[in-house]
């Protein structure tokens, strides 16, 4: 099961990386076309805004969680005794998980409504609705990872509370 989830996460990360590369290429090509040929690429801004940017941010959320990329303020919790620290970590983890689940439900409902909408980009006949699916998908992947990570909180190995190790350059 873990291997399957890792592959799903890897698929999402690759999709986010491809969206990021596509966003960079499309923006660069649009800028060059606009200034060199005086002919901008039709819909480049909208495709970047509605699809590529959303995919880049939200499909990479579980990878960012796994890598400890989220902001942590630990100056108080680090000074607590072990028992109180574990209790505070459990509380923080459960609150984070609850927020994540709320976002899955809310953005899932929004995506469901958007899929029924026939709105298209203003310059291209491309439906906007499918782009809304990236958000709940990213939050769902992060929720699953947080649920898997929940038992590690007691051991102090949860990814949410991973400490960065200082390097020799720091």
C-alpha positions as a Python dict, from the first residue, in 0.01 Angstrom:
ca = {
    (1, 'X'): (0, 0, 0),
    (2, 'X'): (280, 241, 90),
    (3, 'X'): (454, 169, -238),
    (4, 'X'): (134, 251, -428),
    (5, 'X'): (92, 579, -238),
    (6, 'X'): (454, 673, -305),
    (7, 'X'): (401, 612, -675),
    (8, 'X'): (87, 827, -673),
    (9, 'X'): (279, 1104, -498),
    (10, 'X'): (562, 1073, -748),
    (11, 'X'): (312, 1099, -1033),
    (12, 'X'): (171, 1418, -881),
    (13, 'X'): (519, 1562, -834),
    (14, 'X'): (612, 1488, -1195),
    (15, 'X'): (287, 1647, -1313),
    (16, 'X'): (366, 1956, -1103),
    (17, 'X'): (720, 1972, -1243),
    (18, 'X'): (591, 1937, -1599),
    (19, 'X'): (335, 2211, -1533),
    (20, 'X'): (611, 2435, -1394),
    (21, 'X'): (833, 2371, -1696),
    (22, 'X'): (537, 2432, -1928),
    (23, 'X'): (460, 2756, -1748),
    (24, 'X'): (818, 2877, -1788),
    (25, 'X'): (835, 2777, -2154),
    (26, 'X'): (497, 2924, -2241),
    (27, 'X'): (571, 3252, -2062),
    (28, 'X'): (912, 3282, -2227),
    (29, 'X'): (775, 3197, -2571),
    (30, 'X'): (491, 3445, -2523),
    (31, 'X'): (732, 3722, -2420),
    (32, 'X'): (962, 3655, -2715),
    (33, 'X'): (673, 3633, -2957),
    (34, 'X'): (520, 3950, -2818),
    (35, 'X'): (836, 4161, -2836),
    (36, 'X'): (1017, 4013, -3135),
    (37, 'X'): (726, 3936, -3366),
    (38, 'X'): (465, 4169, -3216),
    (39, 'X'): (227, 3868, -3198),
    (40, 'X'): (157, 3731, -2848),
    (41, 'X'): (54, 3370, -2802),
    (42, 'X'): (-323, 3356, -2777),
    (43, 'X'): (-437, 3246, -2429),
    (44, 'X'): (-88, 3207, -2282),
    (45, 'X'): (-166, 3415, -1976),
    (46, 'X'): (-497, 3239, -1910),
    (47, 'X'): (-354, 2889, -1953),
    (48, 'X'): (-72, 2980, -1716),
    (49, 'X'): (-307, 3134, -1462),
    (50, 'X'): (-593, 2882, -1470),
    (51, 'X'): (-408, 2554, -1529),
    (52, 'X'): (-31, 2551, -1503),
    (53, 'X'): (16, 2765, -1194),
    (54, 'X'): (-258, 2584, -1002),
    (55, 'X'): (-114, 2244, -1095),
    (56, 'X'): (239, 2350, -999),
    (57, 'X'): (136, 2468, -653),
    (58, 'X'): (-123, 2215, -544),
    (59, 'X'): (7, 1893, -699),
    (60, 'X'): (340, 1942, -521),
    (61, 'X'): (192, 1990, -174),
    (62, 'X'): (244, 1635, -50),
    (63, 'X'): (604, 1642, -170),
    (64, 'X'): (659, 1970, 13),
    (65, 'X'): (509, 1817, 328),
    (66, 'X'): (735, 1512, 298),
    (67, 'X'): (1038, 1737, 251),
    (68, 'X'): (957, 1951, 556),
    (69, 'X'): (910, 2263, 346),
    (70, 'X'): (625, 2406, 552),
    (71, 'X'): (691, 2680, 803),
    (72, 'X'): (735, 2566, 1163),
    (73, 'X'): (763, 2792, 1465),
    (74, 'X'): (921, 2578, 1734),
    (75, 'X'): (1090, 2816, 1977),
    (76, 'X'): (829, 2744, 2248),
    (77, 'X'): (764, 2376, 2185),
    (78, 'X'): (1135, 2292, 2181),
    (79, 'X'): (1163, 2412, 2541),
    (80, 'X'): (877, 2195, 2672),
    (81, 'X'): (932, 1867, 2859),
    (82, 'X'): (903, 1555, 2643),
    (83, 'X'): (544, 1470, 2745),
    (84, 'X'): (414, 1821, 2689),
    (85, 'X'): (604, 1841, 2359),
    (86, 'X'): (441, 1521, 2234),
    (87, 'X'): (97, 1649, 2342),
    (88, 'X'): (157, 1982, 2164),
    (89, 'X'): (282, 1799, 1853),
    (90, 'X'): (-28, 1575, 1851),
    (91, 'X'): (-252, 1879, 1887),
    (92, 'X'): (-74, 2064, 1605),
    (93, 'X'): (-80, 1758, 1381),
    (94, 'X'): (-452, 1697, 1440),
    (95, 'X'): (-541, 2063, 1382),
    (96, 'X'): (-335, 2062, 1060),
    (97, 'X'): (-504, 1742, 949),
    (98, 'X'): (-848, 1887, 1027),
    (99, 'X'): (-772, 2199, 823),
    (100, 'X'): (-648, 1984, 538),
    (101, 'X'): (-966, 1771, 545),
    (102, 'X'): (-1182, 2085, 548),
    (103, 'X'): (-993, 2212, 244),
    (104, 'X'): (-1040, 1878, 65),
    (105, 'X'): (-1415, 1896, 121),
    (106, 'X'): (-1454, 2265, 37),
    (107, 'X'): (-1236, 2260, -273),
    (108, 'X'): (-1390, 1929, -381),
    (109, 'X'): (-1736, 2087, -370),
    (110, 'X'): (-1609, 2386, -563),
    (111, 'X'): (-1450, 2159, -824),
    (112, 'X'): (-1773, 1960, -855),
    (113, 'X'): (-1967, 2281, -923),
    (114, 'X'): (-1704, 2405, -1167),
    (115, 'X'): (-1713, 2080, -1365),
    (116, 'X'): (-2080, 2144, -1439),
    (117, 'X'): (-2003, 2495, -1558),
    (118, 'X'): (-1953, 2555, -1929),
    (119, 'X'): (-1731, 2861, -1883),
    (120, 'X'): (-1428, 2872, -2108),
    (121, 'X'): (-1118, 3084, -2132),
    (122, 'X'): (-1189, 3417, -2297),
    (123, 'X'): (-945, 3361, -2582),
    (124, 'X'): (-966, 2983, -2631),
    (125, 'X'): (-1253, 2734, -2618),
    (126, 'X'): (-1093, 2553, -2322),
    (127, 'X'): (-1314, 2469, -2022),
    (128, 'X'): (-1202, 2620, -1692),
    (129, 'X'): (-1377, 2360, -1474),
    (130, 'X'): (-1117, 2080, -1494),
    (131, 'X'): (-847, 2308, -1354),
    (132, 'X'): (-1037, 2315, -1024),
    (133, 'X'): (-961, 1944, -972),
    (134, 'X'): (-593, 2012, -902),
    (135, 'X'): (-668, 2178, -568),
    (136, 'X'): (-864, 1899, -391),
    (137, 'X'): (-632, 1640, -544),
    (138, 'X'): (-328, 1810, -390),
    (139, 'X'): (-497, 1850, -52),
    (140, 'X'): (-615, 1487, -61),
    (141, 'X'): (-263, 1362, -125),
    (142, 'X'): (-136, 1569, 165),
    (143, 'X'): (-416, 1443, 393),
    (144, 'X'): (-329, 1082, 317),
    (145, 'X'): (36, 1151, 392),
    (146, 'X'): (-56, 1325, 718),
    (147, 'X'): (-273, 1030, 820),
    (148, 'X'): (14, 791, 752),
    (149, 'X'): (245, 1023, 946),
    (150, 'X'): (17, 1046, 1252),
    (151, 'X'): (161, 741, 1438),
    (152, 'X'): (512, 886, 1401),
    (153, 'X'): (422, 1189, 1612),
    (154, 'X'): (459, 988, 1935),
    (155, 'X'): (809, 881, 1834),
    (156, 'X'): (907, 1236, 1736),
    (157, 'X'): (963, 1134, 1373),
    (158, 'X'): (664, 1306, 1214),
    (159, 'X'): (742, 1487, 891),
    (160, 'X'): (548, 1792, 1009),
    (161, 'X'): (800, 1843, 1290),
    (162, 'X'): (1118, 1732, 1118),
    (163, 'X'): (1409, 1951, 1217),
    (164, 'X'): (1659, 2074, 966),
    (165, 'X'): (2011, 1969, 1043),
    (166, 'X'): (2258, 2253, 1015),
    (167, 'X'): (2527, 2219, 754),
    (168, 'X'): (2893, 2314, 784),
    (169, 'X'): (2821, 2625, 576),
    (170, 'X'): (2560, 2759, 822),
}
